[in-house]
Amino acid sequence: MKSPSTSPRHTLASVVSALLATVLLMAGCSAPSRSQTPLDDATAGGTTAQGAPEGFEAYYSQSLEWSDCGGGFECATASAPTSWQDADSDPIELALKRHTATGERQGSLLVNPGGPGGSGVDYVTSAWEGMGKKVRGAYDVVGFDPRGVGQSTAVRCFDDERKDESLAKDFDTTEAGLAAMADEYAAWGAACAENTGDLLGHVDTQSAARDMDMLRAVVGDEKLNYLGFSYGTQLGATYAGLFPDRVGAMVLDGAIDVTLGSDEMSEGQAAGFERALRNYVADCQAGSGCPLTGDVDAGMKQVRDILDHAYDSPYPTSSGRRVTQSLAFYGVAVTLYDERSWPVLTQALEEVTTQGTGDAFLYLADFYNDRNTDGSYATNSSEAFRAVSCLDSRGTEDVAQMQAEAEQIEEVAPTVGRFFSYSGLTCHDWPAPVVDQEFDLSAEGAPPIVVIGTTQDPATPYEWAEKLAGTLDSGTLVTYDGEGHTAYGRSNSCIVDAVDGFLVDGTAPEDGLTC
């Protein structure tokens, strides 16, 4: 396959448009007109509730009213309890969007794009378009915004101006710098608590997985058929652990190792992005017009120098905003999720190298953070990411241990490791406690679960897929030998055939299949 960096030059807009089909950069949809049958009008009962916990039968047996929301899709809103431990807790809303099966229907297939914080309602359009015809024929493909996310009852924190300020901030690792970092993260927590309320303590992955079980019943399925990407693999694995006997056809692509703590995950991601950046640099230097000179090590040092320059002297832009080191890193990171975006990184590096300005980097950083050109934010993905992560797991806040871990991370990722260090401060003074794990990670008794790993995946390193497939009692590992984050819908026919055959025909691919 022809390397992107040796292809004809692309404009920034055209390459970014191509990225809209990828897992990270999801196509949007306008807010649909939706209605639902009031929860009190739903008929509760033993057979219609399909496995509802005691006291939650009405949620499991609610009826949805689907309405046309354009492009062949229908939208609806479901109700869920704020707390799955309290049947009397206030109801929240879950936004849904589906495309009905084009052939003989087998059931519904729920999809999740990752995050945490990714909108399944936004993603389902591009997901459906990227699926094989067999899958589209057999399933109603359903995207949903998990609790706390997007068009569902959402986590709210900073206003747009304050969010701009926070995402652009740089911190050093002196005692004063770490204290300032902790204060900034505590400010996030305080704002989230003030603007979100009780829901903030109930947006954890286990609660979202319980929502999925309810949605399984609401759409009329005895088993959950599910396709999850990136963080969506953690959500799927959590569901399998909680409800192993209710797992249908489940595919987990771009897998997370659910046994890791947040500190270990930070090190793994740092190594993954460092490796992806090296692959980019090698590819760039092999083509023409690459602004990075010398060998790969020299090119990596030049990238680090550019990031260091942004810390010491942020790059000016035509908008008047300045590209700090944090924003520059977002700009680098977003291009590493898909090799088709590598030419955009080349353009951004060329601009700062030759002109000393950062318009391309700012564009990419805003794209990464879902920031619109008018200064508003299209999604609440940053808020939801923080809120969900801080309920699921937290790293150490012991300064000495964080410093030791930072040194270890920089050993495996000398160029980008600093951006993954001191992650324990992310949840400093978070106003809700970590949620206790209530399930067995092995999901014993579940049918085969297909786990897909990409060998050069920056965000969810391949080793994590190997570990998840081994942790799940019925895990089946499929390998995509290639670049980028996730595989299905962006790789090759071997992956498509393996996934489609499993979802539609129930034929699990051979464990260890490499595509």
C-alpha positions, 0 to 999 in steps of 0.5 A: 500500500502506498505510504500517505507521505509519498502520496500527492499533497493533501490540503488540511481540510481534505485530509481532516474530512477523510478522518471523519470516518475514523473511530476517533473523529466521529461524524456529527448529527443534528439534534433530532426531535425525539419523544418517549413513552413516560416511564410510568406508562410502561408495563412491568412484569416478569416476562417483559422485564427480561432480567430486570433487577428487583425494583427496576422492572419499569425501566426494563419494560419501557416502550420507546417512540422512534422518530425520523431524524434524517438519513434513514435513521431514527432517534429516541430517548430511554429512561434510566435511574441515576443509581442502579443501587436505588430504584427511587433515584431520579430518572435520567435520559439516554439518547439513542439513534438507529438504522433498522436492518435492511434485510432479514432482521436478527436483532439489534447491534449496539455500538460504542465508539470509545472515550470514555465520552464518545457519542454513539449517537454521533458515531452510528452514522459513520459506523453503519456506513463502514459496516459490511452489507451482511451486518447492515442487513441482519441488525438494527444498528443502534448508537447510544450516548452513555450516561453523562455523555452528549445528548444523554443527561450529561456531565457539565463542568466549565464554561467554554472560556474557562475550558479554553483556558484549562486545556491550554495550560502548561505545568512544570514538574517543580513542587509549585508546578505540581501544586498548580496542576493539582489545583487545576484538576480540583477546579474541574471536579468542583465545577463538575459537582456544581453543574452536574449534581448527583449524576456525577457519582454515577457515570462509572463504567459499571453503571453504563454497562447496566444501562446497556443491559436495560437497553438490550431488554428495551429493544427486545433482545434476549442477548446483547449483541455489541461492537465496542471500540477503544474504551468501548472494549472496557465497557463491553468487557464490564458488561460481560463480567456483570452479565456473562449469560446475556452476552450475544455476539460481542466484538471488542476492537482496540482493546483495553487491558482491564486489569491495569491501573491508571498509572500502568495504562499511562505508561502503556499509552505513552509507549504506544504514542512514542512508537506511532510517532517514530513510525510517522517520522520514518515514513515522513523522512522516506518521502519528499518534503519532510521538514524533519532532517537526519535519521529517525532519532534526529527527527524525534528530537526535532519534534521534541524541540518543537514541543519544548519551544511551544512551552517556552514561547507558544506559537502565534496564530492568525486567530490571536490564540497561541499554541501552548505545549499542551495544544501542540501535543494534542495536535500531534496526538490526533494525527497518530490515530490514523496513518491517513492523517500523517500528511497533516502532521507534516504540514503542521511541523512544516509551518512551525519550522518555516514560518514560526506560526501554529495555525495548523497545530491549533486547528488539530488541537481544536479538532481533538478537543471538539472545539468549534470555530466560534469558541463553543464546544461541540461535545462534552467529551473532555468532561465525560472522560474525566468524570468516568475515569475518576470513578473507575480508577485513580493513580497514586498522588504520592509525589515521590512515586509519581516522580519515579513513574515519570522517569520510567515513562520517559525512558520508554517514551522520551519524546511524549512521555511527559504528557502521560506522567503525573496522571494521578493528579487528574482526579485530585479532590474529585468529589465522588469516590471510586466505584468498587468492582462488582464482577469477575473480569474473566466473564466465565460462562460467556460465549466466544468474545472476539478481541481485536488488536492492531499491532501499531495502535498508539492509544490501545497498544497491541499487548492490551488486546493480547491481555484482554483476550487472555483475561476473558475466559472465552476471549478469541484474539484477532490481530490486524498487522498495521498502523492506527487505532482500531481495525474494523471499518478501516483496515482490510477485508480479512478483518471485515470478513472475520467480524461480519461472519461472527456477528451474522453467522455466529462463526467465531474466527480462529483464535490467533488469526492475523490479518 
